[in-house]
Amino acid sequence: LAIFDHIKKNPRTDFLVRCSYMEIYNECITDLLNPKRSNLKVLSSPKGGVYVAGVTEPLIANAAQAMAVLARGVGNRHVGETKMNEYSSRSHSIFRMVIESRERTEDSEGA
């Protein structure tokens, strides 16, 4: 994932990367990283935009961790066989990666 190459090339910037993976199946949103969390709700943020309340968002430090999260979620998706495809998805999924950044200041360099 190119974002982690970019992070390595910018040592004067602090980055925080987190991701979530969810599924919409039969009009129900389920957290694919913690499938016990289902029937999640889409809410409006006071800062603007929308978010899914209660979804798991682990911090990610590198591409290998991001791929591991993706693989974990894929294993929890609803799938079934159809006439056209032996392994067909029965849902829609959303893999979301949030990247926050800020320039380092002299005060934060040693922290």
MIKOLFI-504908 format. One line per field, with one value per residue (C-alpha): residue number from 1; residue in three letters; x negated, y, z negated. Coordinates in nm, 4 decimals. Example, Ala and Ser with C-alpha at 12.3 -4.5 7.8 and 13.67 -1.06 7.14 Angstrom:
REM MIKOLFI-504908
resi	(1, 2)
resn	(ala, ser)
east	(-1.2300, -1.3670)
north	(-0.4500, -0.1060)
up	(-0.7800, -0.7140)
END
This chain:
REM MIKOLFI-504908
resi	(1, 2, 3, 4, 5, 6, 7, 8, 9, 10, 11, 12, 13, 14, 15, 16, 17, 18, 19, 20, 21, 22, 23, 24, 25, 26, 27, 28, 29, 30, 31, 32, 33, 34, 35, 36, 37, 38, 39, 40, 41, 42, 43, 44, 45, 46, 47, 48, 49, 50, 51, 52, 53, 54, 55, 56, 57, 58, 59, 60, 61, 62, 63, 64, 65, 66, 67, 68, 69, 70, 71, 72, 73, 74, 75, 76, 77, 78, 79, 80, 81, 82, 83, 84, 85, 86, 87, 88, 89, 90, 91, 92, 93, 94, 95, 96, 97, 98, 99, 100, 101, 102, 103, 104, 105, 106, 107, 108, 109, 110, 111)
resn	(leu, ala, ile, phe, asp, his, ile, lys, lys, asn, pro, arg, thr, asp, phe, leu, val, arg, cys, ser, tyr, met, glu, ile, tyr, asn, glu, cys, ile, thr, asp, leu, leu, asn, pro, lys, arg, ser, asn, leu, lys, val, leu, ser, ser, pro, lys, gly, gly, val, tyr, val, ala, gly, val, thr, glu, pro, leu, ile, ala, asn, ala, ala, gln, ala, met, ala, val, leu, ala, arg, gly, val, gly, asn, arg, his, val, gly, glu, thr, lys, met, asn, glu, tyr, ser, ser, arg, ser, his, ser, ile, phe, arg, met, val, ile, glu, ser, arg, glu, arg, thr, glu, asp, ser, glu, gly, ala)
east	(0.0000, -0.1525, -0.0311, -0.2878, -0.5675, -0.4485, -0.4518, -0.8124, -0.9184, -0.7737, -0.9478, -0.8498, -0.4815, -0.2995, -0.0461, 0.2336, 0.3868, 0.6890, 0.9281, 1.2641, 1.4349, 1.8100, 2.0745, 2.4252, 2.6351, 3.0153, 3.0159, 2.8107, 2.4602, 2.2182, 1.8628, 1.6521, 1.3680, 1.6048, 1.9113, 2.0885, 2.1412, 2.4274, 2.7219, 2.4883, 2.6268, 2.5099, 2.5100, 2.4363, 2.1263, 2.1520, 1.8343, 2.0044, 2.0192, 2.1412, 1.9975, 2.0956, 2.1352, 1.9596, 1.7481, 1.4012, 1.1153, 0.7721, 0.4625, 0.2473, -0.1287, -0.2179, -0.0841, -0.1139, 0.1155, 0.3679, 0.3705, 0.4110, 0.7163, 0.8588, 0.8047, 0.9661, 1.2756, 1.3032, 1.3307, 1.6424, 1.8383, 2.1644, 2.1049, 2.2889, 2.2963, 2.4921, 2.5417, 2.2788, 2.0256, 1.9215, 1.8086, 2.0469, 2.0819, 2.4240, 2.3464, 2.1784, 1.8643, 1.6840, 1.3167, 1.2474, 0.9052, 0.8789, 0.5469, 0.4823, 0.1675, 0.0097, -0.3198, -0.5610, -0.6545, -0.9704, -0.7677, -0.6432, -0.9738, -1.0979, -0.7599)
north	(0.0000, 0.3248, 0.5253, 0.3559, 0.4434, 0.8035, 0.7912, 0.6624, 0.9427, 1.2125, 1.1854, 1.5408, 1.4447, 1.2312, 0.9899, 0.7902, 0.5204, 0.3149, 0.1022, -0.0661, -0.3345, -0.3768, -0.5618, -0.4690, -0.7838, -0.7925, -0.4202, -0.4890, -0.3497, -0.5930, -0.5293, -0.7832, -0.7467, -0.8330, -1.0085, -1.0125, -0.6410, -0.6307, -0.4084, -0.1092, 0.2358, 0.5047, 0.8395, 1.2003, 1.3513, 1.6937, 1.7821, 1.6913, 1.3647, 1.0269, 0.7348, 0.3866, 0.3774, 0.0929, -0.0374, -0.1720, 0.0541, -0.0950, 0.1211, 0.0134, 0.0737, -0.0907, -0.2554, -0.6070, -0.5136, -0.3590, -0.6750, -0.8909, -0.6877, -0.7192, -1.0981, -1.1328, -0.9479, -1.1399, -1.4594, -1.3237, -1.2248, -1.3882, -1.5989, -1.8737, -2.0667, -1.9510, -2.1032, -1.8659, -1.8589, -2.1137, -1.8420, -1.5492, -1.2643, -1.2220, -0.8781, -0.5456, -0.4689, -0.1476, -0.1397, 0.2060, 0.3504, 0.6788, 0.8634, 1.1549, 1.3647, 1.6633, 1.8381, 1.7700, 2.0644, 2.1034, 2.0068, 1.6794, 1.5627, 1.4006, 1.2596)
up	(0.0000, 0.1178, -0.1816, -0.4055, -0.1598, -0.1780, -0.5596, -0.5619, -0.3280, -0.5568, -0.8951, -0.9934, -0.9903, -1.2479, -1.1012, -1.2590, -1.0381, -1.1358, -0.9375, -0.9611, -0.7581, -0.7535, -0.5602, -0.4530, -0.4300, -0.4323, -0.5216, -0.8369, -0.8970, -1.0623, -1.1817, -0.9894, -1.2409, -1.5271, -1.3790, -1.7162, -1.6554, -1.4100, -1.3321, -1.3567, -1.2811, -1.0413, -1.2243, -1.1359, -1.2886, -1.4568, -1.2611, -0.9332, -0.7438, -0.8587, -1.0534, -1.1658, -1.5445, -1.7254, -1.4371, -1.5259, -1.4082, -1.4859, -1.4436, -1.1502, -1.1338, -0.8008, -0.4875, -0.6327, -0.9221, -0.6822, -0.4695, -0.7813, -0.8868, -0.5373, -0.5361, -0.8789, -0.7599, -0.4328, -0.6357, -0.8081, -0.4946, -0.3881, -0.0777, 0.1062, 0.4302, 0.7352, 1.0797, 1.2177, 0.9353, 0.6745, 0.4298, 0.4627, 0.2170, 0.0652, -0.0676, -0.0058, -0.2018, -0.2887, -0.3848, -0.5229, -0.5999, -0.7900, -0.7736, -1.0049, -0.9886, -1.1532, -1.1151, -1.3977, -1.6141, -1.8165, -2.1256, -1.9722, -1.8185, -2.1383, -2.2424)
END
